[in-house]
């Protein structure tokens, strides 16, 4: 009899339970929460990329870097991810890692304009002029209309004392974008 009463009370209690669906944005989960750790453990390649891009676009480079590192550690390959991760490394002053990531990026995609352009720019900044010239030439083969690559090539050739060719590239850049202020011939 007592058991019947308890079962009846349990049934009534269960009928009174109301559940609500609460929307949960996975990007807003606290890093320290156990939900995040469970969710994070079995992420697919696409989920890792999505989170990395999300944080990168929001300017949260520290979080973006964590996801780019995770992507690399899991052995995934995507030229855009390597290029984006290289940008963060460059911003942090980790130039050697940025260069290696960009090289991996162009190894994965031989038509990766951003990889070649960024390698050319880094090489120019490091005064590795022959490397800069090769990478920038490849970038221009992929996208001959890139104003910034034309400008870079002009500066590279100027530094290599090939003034006539430098002027030709800088004139091409000005022709494509007449309002350029930064180009000095």
C-alpha angles and dihedrals in degrees: 000000000000089000091053090053092049091048090050091050091048091051091049091048091051091050090055094054111109122189125201127201110232117196111233122193106211090213091061098052111118113254091232096052121109089226089062093049093051092044093045097050099071102034119151124231090259094051092051091049091047092052093045091051092044093054092041092053091047090053094247094133095167092060092040090054091053090056094044088052090048090051092052094044091053089057096244120152128213123144094213092053091051091048093049092046088051090056090056091047090051091050089053091050094250092133097160092056090045090054093048091049092049091049089052088049094056091041088060094044118022089192095054102133095185092052093052094040093050092046089051092050093048091047091049091051089050090048091241088142101172091050090045090052093051095047093044092048089054091048089052091049088057096042113013091177096062104124093195092052090049090052092047091050090051091053092045092051091045090054088048087054093244092132098166094055091041090057092049092055093045091049089052089052092049091047090054093044110021095182094065111137101175097062112097119184 
